[in-house]
Amino acid sequence: MEHSTIKGLPDEERPYEKCLKMGPAVLTDAELLAVILRTGTRGATSIELAREILNGSEEKPNLLGLYGLTVPQLRRIKGVGTVKAIQIQCITELARRMAKAKAGEGRSLRSADAIADYYMEDFRHLEQEQVMLLMFDTKGALLRDEVISKGTVSQSCVSPREIFLTALKNHAVYVILMHNHPSGDVTPSPEDRLLTKRVWEAGNLLGIALMDHIIVGDKRYFSFREQGIIK
């Protein structure tokens, strides 16, 4: 039996024809994904396979669930091989980058809400904590951002020494720490507060100020500066 494809569907149900006639906005999530997949599997159309993939994440059985699916997880879905798994991962990464680029249009990264909004797509789908260092010049322009640790703050090797070696290497005048809470709760932990205190004190000694420490969750953030913890 040959693989089922959308060619076997009536014209009004074919994603390609619907998109050409009325635009991509009329397509369902499954139909959009089916266009990317192109072919289905034995006994199932590409749309049916797309629905199966969208239901592949138990925690988020929808488009957002695609962010957390690894290649091995995707390959466990009947009809998804390595090529289709890579296609799906690439399209989710493209969507993330487009969202970030859109958020950065004409944006000045001079406030906690602007920074949190700009980096939200990088962080909010991660399943483990990730610490990023943002480095700025004398005019407040972002020189570079760099992930300096992965894992929980208490278990990863985040140290003031590592932070300021990176800042000095990039000629930063001040820095901002940012990390995520996969739970979505942006309340700082005791470890978060201790790390912030140590980095702030070290920055004062070295002349490279810690301007803020921002924790992001799912569409939420906590700023140590806004809360008056860093002055």
Secondary structure, DSSP 8 states (H G I E B T S, - for coil): --EEEGGGS-GGG-HHHHHHHH-GGGS-HHHHHHHHH-EEEETB-HHHHHHHHHT--SS--SGGGGGG--HHHHHTSTT--HHHHHHHHHHHHHHHHHHHHHHHTT----SHHHHHHHHHHHHTT-SS-EEEEEEE-TTS-EEEEEEEEES-TTTS---HHHHHHHHHHTT-SEEEEEEE-TTS-----HHHHHHHHHHHHHHHHHT-EEEEEEEE-SS-EEETTTTTS--
